Amino acid sequence: MRDLTTIASAAVAARPADRPRRFAVFCGSSYGRHPLHGQVARNTGRLLAAAGIDIVYGGARIGLMGAVADAALSSGGRVTGVIPEALNLAGVVHRGLTSLEVVADMHARKARVLQLAGAILVLPGGLGTLEEVAEVWSWAQLGLHQVPIALLNTAGFYDHLMEFLRAAAHSGFLSDADLDRVMVDTDPARLMTDVLARLAAAEVSAW
């Protein structure tokens, strides 16, 4: 298995010039039990498309992943899927995307998604979603990228995660600066506005 530095270095190398107008979306391959999860996922896809922001995500047609992609596509948005060879299966992979990239494994998938993304929106999901956000957050902590990360806290889904992270910061295992790297909101439009504001501020500070 490749070490973290190698994977992350590949992820942050040579991004396209239009990267800030393409957001990564991490979310579940299931719908979850709360009806708001599907509704908010679809609304997020529509909002991104309306704002002219492309999506890059894990390439599945199922669950919240499929809901975001379908809503964006039906609203005229562009969606890129990145899927590992092992999951490139009928019934799983979305064949109606703007573009689909098949990569070797899960590590390559995360690296490629981060390479293409100007920001990362995290909707509700399970272990896969948790692993994705934890890894890209830890890469940011190590200074390997500065891509904004935002949690869409639908129906309080991420309340317990944030409680744990605040406890980690209080106990000295996480700095306040690292905790503040991630934006959290219950409203997708407001969260997207905050992400775009952070991107704009970063662009100004770069000058």
Secondary structure by P-SEA (a helix, b strand, c coil): cccaaaaaaaaacccccccccbbbbbbbccccccaaaaaaaaaaaaaaaaacbbbbcccccccaaaaaaaaaaaabbbbbbbbcccccccccccccccbbbbcccaaaaaaaaaaaccbbbbccccaaaaaaaaaaaaaaaacccccbbbbccccccaaaaaaaaaaaaaaccccccccccccccccaaaaaaaaaaaaaaaaaaac
